[in-house]
Amino acid sequence: MCDTGQCGWCECEVDGRPSVRSCQVPVRDGLVVRSEHAWPSADRDLLGLLDAGSRLVPPTFYHHRFLRPRRLRQRYLDVIRGFGGRGRLPVTRPSKARSRVARDLEVGVLVVGAGRSGLAAAEDAAGRGARVMLLEPVPGRARPRHPDIRFLEGAAAVGWYDGVVTAIDDSTLWSIRADAVIAATGTYERIPTVRGADRPGVMGARRLVDLVERHQVLSGERALLVGDASDLEAAAGVLREAGADVVERVPTPSLRRVLGRREVTGAVVIDDDGAARRLDVDLVVVGDRTPNLDLVLAAGAAVQWRDGVLVPVLDETGRSSVPALSVVGSATGHGKHAAPMVAAARALVCFCEDVHADEIRAQVSGGYGDPELVKRRTGALTGPCQGKYCLQAFCAVLADAAGADAITAGSMQGAPTTARPPLRPIRLGDLVATEETVEA
Amino acid sequence: MTLPPTADIVIIGAGIAGLGAARELEARGAGRIVVVERDYPGAGATGRNVARIRRMQLTEELSRVAMACQDKYERMGGELGSNVLFYRLGYAWILYEQDEVERMRDVVAMHERLGIRSALLSPDETLHHLPVFTGGDPVAGSVLSDDAIVHHDAVVWAHLDHLGSSVSVHPHTNVTSIERDGSRVRAVVTDRGRIEAPIVLNATDGWSTQVNAMADVRMPNRPRRREVLVTAPLRRTIEAAVTFYRPAEGWFNQTLRGEVVMGAVDPDEPVGVNQGSSWAFLRRTAELMTRKAPALRDVTVIRQWAGMYDITPDHQPIVGPTTQLEGWWQAVGWSGRGMLLAPFLTELLAEHLVSGKAPEMLRMFLPDRFSPTTEAEGGQADYYARYSPGGASASG
């Protein structure tokens, strides 16, 4: 869905390696890609029946079950274990060890993210004479002009450990200690919390543009645009140019349901007069975005629920509750952002772990409304995306069911749940360095 | 929920020790019990472990205790009416040195005498059962048993759901001081009010040194961080929970969800309350595990976290009353075995509290085996060094 390697919903077995985020793998001759989530195959997926029965197996389905008869307890769990897991570990054919370097260094200002705001912050700090380092995970996205900016292209920040930001690229494990860290980490798509939003054919506006312009891939012909973000203008232009129909554009709260079992085959929208209409579309393009809080949460900086969006708590200079960390640009959540949404009962909130809105509400009414307990009891926030794509929706449901205070009231850190590094998935083999260097 | 002004028993800490004690005390009609917890139930070591329920221990005395502990878990689901996901995953000590193998012959013979199903495997048998070690550091052998894992969170909820009306649990309630009345404990003061009670149980494990200090009780247990990483879920692959102690200590296993959890222990981890995660841990673990089991290069780390081991000088928990302060009970110092030991040992504690007499099996864990001047736990000594050959002594 995200096309940036963050959501994890495209994980496949690639050339025998499990859990590979396939959106980040260029296609070439001889590439062997296998679905990990389907059985016996993605085209004829019998496990899809589990979707139809999802009401029967809520996340807490085992709590009071599978105890009788006692002699079958181990067998029940064998079966449950059989459904668990996805990728197959190539036990006797491990990947070759890669040689990496670990580098420790100190800089004055570290800017994370080279979008418009990050680039401007880096140029500004360098112009004032600071030693600046700029990290950007996406190669080719930006090029700083100031000659003294040290630009790590293709390096993704993966953690904040006691003020040290770690990052990883193809050859190096970086540990960067900076006097000031500026998070210019931008936003994530917000998937509407309606039924069917997990179907292939629902995608973010920027991804759609990217796929068409960079890869000449368009995965539908009749598009519904959802939201009022400016990204949708660009998406509409690209769609028309590629010969696709823009069937309609609706505000986010009007979207009630996405239809289709295996892929998008339609959508239901509600008009101002309350009447429901079915649209014949095969593409649902969403424009809403919410702040990327990964680094903020990892640093333990406070966040707050404001106008239906979780945003960092910042002073007038953009400084967070952790003095070394500032936030700039769209990651602050200031300015125009997504319209608040109230999730429908059977809307998926956590796509990774298949958690529906009513299952979160059931925890609140059952006396387990502490976000840490909701997380543990439902599994929400714990899947491959680690909450990147569901934290906002999770908080929205919680706020609706238990009040906005419930989001951070129980927390000792001013966040809904404890942040867990790393910020991105990392192959264990990529964490092995064969050489160490420390730069003065 | 407001805090009552008085109670018969106040339990500090809603982890497995505090909740286990609450359940057992309630079952014995011990009166009105109030449990106070600084965070959410299970927020400390109870929610930060991998819940291995292992009978096979290095000494006979400990193995006997561990057998009773595992039996308790096997019955727990039925008794509490909630599934705690007790599952016989299997358990293996991987051995890398020949003297370890020699030593384990005696240990396995002792297990057989007790009725614990363990076996000493050759290097080939080890790789056959655990092919994940193929191509890694050469193994000298292994000890394999049919030991179990549970789901630690499910254990917490099973207890919470089961507790009756004589127990109230108060999360997000922080203890700020303990009032003494001469040689007796009088009250627990929290940021949400004061509760007077003749009996107070300190069940705070990693925080127990701080809580004991409020009551002016001195114990030699000290907390140290232990870290864990979790991978993306994989199909069923690794058919045992694995641990190796020498030459470096580390462990891994697959959960029922298919994730691999693992950790390499830092022998120099300093004393202190610390639940933060470190980059050094990720690198240390990656280096050690990919050397032992090269296939693990291909697993994907998605999350890491840390909990605490509250370690005593003899690495056995501190369970029972103390002569240092009348009415002050402890269930702390679990030394990394709280999930295994606490449900059974808090049953013995409840028995002791209600009957006034310490059950035989509780004796080795009583707090007064340490004096107020016992030197605090010094460091993470070699695991085996604490156990004499043949497994005759548990406390040495």
Interface residues (C-beta under 8 A of the other chain):
Chain A: G8 E11 R17 P18 S19 Y62 H63 H64 R65 F66 L67 R70 R73 Q74 L77 I80 R81 G82 G84 G85 R86 G87 R88 L89 P90 V91 T92 R93 P94 S95 A97 A102 G159 Y161 D162 V164 T166 L173 S175 Y368 D370 E372 L373 R376 R377 T382 P384 Q386 G410 M412 T418 R420 P421 P422 P425 I426 R427 L428 G429 D430 L431 V432 A433
Chain B: D39 Y40 P41 G42 A43 G47 G77 G78 G81 S82 N83 L85 F86 Y87 R88 P131 V132 T134 G135 D153 A154 W157 D161 P171 H172 T231 A232 P233 L234 R235 R236 T237 Q254 T255 L256 R257 G258 E259 G276 S277 S278 W279 L282 R283 T285 A286 E287 M289 T290 P294 A295 L296 R297 D298 V299 T300 V301 I302 R303 Q304 W305
